[in-house]
């Protein structure tokens, strides 16, 4: 590579200054020298105008060499690169010393790294009149080095997570790198191991194999593997592999090796041998022929019971098929069963046939076989077992002889069962009558519960009826005065309307009470949850006031109707509200509100009764809906049991849930 140094350019500039008549010739000579250089060389003045440039500069600016003079380099470079180049040139012009350093040029479409060397060009007076810049493109070298470093880091990352001991050594077999698994196997840290010969960690009695392994590694491109025992706390046997790394000239650069801990493999092999021995013992003691057959249909293994069953030595069957020992009449079915598994038409097969016994007789046997595969899933034949079922077949024949006698006994028993069925039908009819009677008693019990509730409401009911009746008396008195006075008729009409409203309200209260106490048959009518709750609240509001409590309704229901028994459902709601009020009797404070919430869910009408009373203990919750269980001193324990029965008769549910701040929630869910 040809280089024009700063001193040569300085002499050329002085020569240009001294020999003005030959300036054109000197400039041409200098330009030829620069353009002949393999580096990108350029001379610029203070404004950045190119005076002379090499072929590399012309290629960068995509022009000819003779087009470079007069071209302003700063104007033809990207802004960021131009600003940095101008700053570097300025330092050379102002301070004078040469500068050398790496520069990264990001051209948008390409990234290049240059080794840039800037030297001042002085005239005869020593003034800096230009700057010579030499650019050496080192992108390939830098990127290759970065790629090498990345490869190195990837190798180390992979080696650190690899479950195999990895080591690298120089051409003299001195360790340069070991991974954590190598440290574990050898029991030595990297700091203590690096620089030592890797053969130092082989047990002394096997170190004579180290030289042979190295020779084989130098002669082979695929490496050499050998089992060796290493030193250290583990003292385990490893599979050691050594590979030579060579350059393009086949010179050894390094060696890379691996250590595979064979502790578990050797233990597994030992365990496998033990299992094989155990399997031989087991197959010898099992009263069945354990056998294996190849894909060609030849027997490759048979247990000792073969001799016990047939009287033939094992070598008489190994390598042969079973045909000579099978009854001729059974041979076709046996061949079909075995072939279906060998041809992989089915995974397993089971068949019975006759096999020639050691006494020359025909023994009935049962054979079960199935496919077997290698660890990789490759089909390797079939295996199975054959047991002697001669005695079982004899028992089956005897069983057939008893079948006729059994049919006779079955006929006799059938007649007896018919008589028993007749008796059972009579018993079922009696039971149905008993259940109907029980249902009637349940209805009566529900009626008694309503009567009990009405007994509790009778005083308040009289109080509620007295209020509208008193109002009627007052309005009547007022009407009498109005009639006697000279007042206008509209006032009289107003009083009469009020009188009529109060009379209607009293009649409605009496009607609701009569319907509630009625013991009429269960009937299903079209109901609206909001109207039922409204009637119930009107019935119980006076009782709530007497107890110093209030009833509140939160209605978000969509007013859709459903089919149900109004009287029975109202009985459940009255019972829940009264229970809620009784639970708050002993509660201190004035906030005693029973909240009735109505809402609609996709498949259910939901009615919930909230109270803030004393609550129900966990032990009592489990028995809450049991008949005759009560927490009240004078209660019968039937209210909630009857209520749940009524809701379940409607296809719904009645559930309990404690409130987080004390109190209870009873929720009725009725299907839409």
PEDA-V853335 format. One record per backbone hydrogen bond with DSSP energy under -0.5 kcal/mol. CO is the residue of the C=O (numbers start at 1). NH is the residue of the N-H. Records with the same first field share a line. If there is no record, write none. Layout:
BEGIN
CO=NH  NH
END
This chain:
BEGIN
2=39
3=5
5=9
6=10
7=11
8=12
9=13
10=14
11=15
12=16
13=17
14=18
15=19
18=20
19=22
20=23
22=26
23=27
24=28
25=29
26=30
27=31
28=32
29=33
30=34
31=35
32=36
34=37
35=55
39=41
40=135
41=54
42=133
43=51  52
44=131
45=48
48=73
49=45
50=70
52=43
54=58
55=59
56=60
57=61
58=62  63
64=67
65=68  69
68=71
71=50  73
72=76
73=76
74=77
78=82
79=83
80=84
81=85
82=86
83=87
84=88
85=89
86=90
87=91
88=92
89=93
90=94
91=95  96
92=96
96=120
99=118
101=116
103=105  114
104=106
105=107  112
107=109
110=107
112=105
113=138  139
114=103  116
115=136
116=101
117=134
118=99
119=132
120=122
121=129  130
123=126
127=123  129
130=121
131=44  133
132=119
133=42  135
134=117  136
135=40  137
136=115  138
138=142
139=143
140=144
141=145
142=146
143=147
144=148
145=149
146=150
147=151
148=152
149=153
150=154
151=155
152=156
153=157
154=158
155=159
156=160
157=161
158=162
165=259
166=179
167=257
168=176  177
169=255
170=173
173=198
174=170
175=195
177=168
179=182  183
180=184
181=185
182=186
183=187  188
189=193
190=194
193=196
196=175
197=200
198=201
199=202
201=231
203=206
204=207
206=209
207=210  211
208=212
209=213
210=214
211=215
212=216
213=217
214=218
215=219
216=220
224=242
226=228  240
228=238
229=203
236=230
237=262
238=228  240
239=260
240=226
241=258
242=224
243=256
244=246
245=253  254
247=250
251=247
254=245
255=169
256=243
257=167
258=241
259=165  261
260=239
262=266
263=267
264=268
265=269
266=270
267=271
268=272
269=273
270=274
271=275
272=276
273=277
274=278
275=279
276=280
277=281
278=282
279=283
280=284
281=285
282=285  286
286=288
288=290
289=291  386
290=303
291=384
292=300  301
293=382
294=297
298=294
299=319
301=292
303=306
304=307  308
305=309
306=310  311  312
307=311
309=358
313=316
314=317  318
317=320
320=299
322=325  326
323=326
325=356
327=330  331
328=332
330=334
331=335
332=336
333=337
334=338
335=339
336=340
337=341
338=341  342
339=343
340=345  346
341=344
347=371
349=369
351=367
353=365
354=327
355=363
357=360
361=357  363
363=355
364=389  390
365=353
366=387
367=351
368=385
369=349
370=383
372=380  381
374=377
378=374
381=372
382=293
383=370
384=291
385=368
386=289
387=366  389
389=393
390=394
391=395
392=396
393=397
394=398
395=399
396=400
397=401
398=402
399=403
400=403  404
401=405
402=406
403=407
404=408
405=409
406=410
407=411
408=412
409=413
410=414
411=415
412=416
413=417
414=418
415=419
416=420
417=421
418=422
419=423
420=424
421=425
422=426
423=427
424=428
425=429
426=430
427=431
428=432
429=433
430=434
431=435
432=436
433=437
434=438
435=439
436=440
437=441
438=442
439=443
440=444
441=445
442=446
443=447
444=448
445=449
446=450
447=451
448=452
449=453
450=454
451=455
452=456
453=457
454=458
457=461
458=462
459=463
460=464
461=465
462=466
463=467
464=468
465=469
466=470
467=471
468=472
469=473
470=474
471=475
472=476
473=477
474=478
475=479
476=480
477=481
478=482
479=483
480=484
481=485
488=491  492
489=493
490=494
491=495
492=496
493=497
494=498
495=499
496=500
497=501
498=502
499=503
500=504
501=505
502=506
503=507
504=508
505=509
506=510
507=511
508=512
509=513
510=514
511=515
512=516
513=517
514=518
523=525
525=527  564
527=562
528=532
529=533
530=534
531=535
532=536
533=537
534=538
535=539
536=540
537=541
540=544
541=545
542=546
543=547
544=549
545=548
550=594
552=596
553=555
554=556  598
560=529
562=527
564=525  566
565=569
566=570
567=571
568=572
569=573
570=574
571=575
572=576
573=577
574=578
575=579
576=580
577=581
578=582
579=583
580=584
581=584
582=585
583=614
584=587
590=592
591=593
592=550
593=595
594=552  596
595=597  610
596=554
597=608
598=556
599=606
603=672
604=601  606
605=670
606=599
607=668
608=597  610
609=666
610=595
611=664
617=621
618=622
620=623
621=624
623=626
626=629
628=630
632=635
637=628  629
638=642
639=643
640=644
641=645
642=646
643=647
644=648
645=649
646=650
647=650  652
648=651
653=669
655=667
657=665
659=662
663=659
664=611
665=657  667
666=609
667=655
668=607  670
669=653
670=605
END
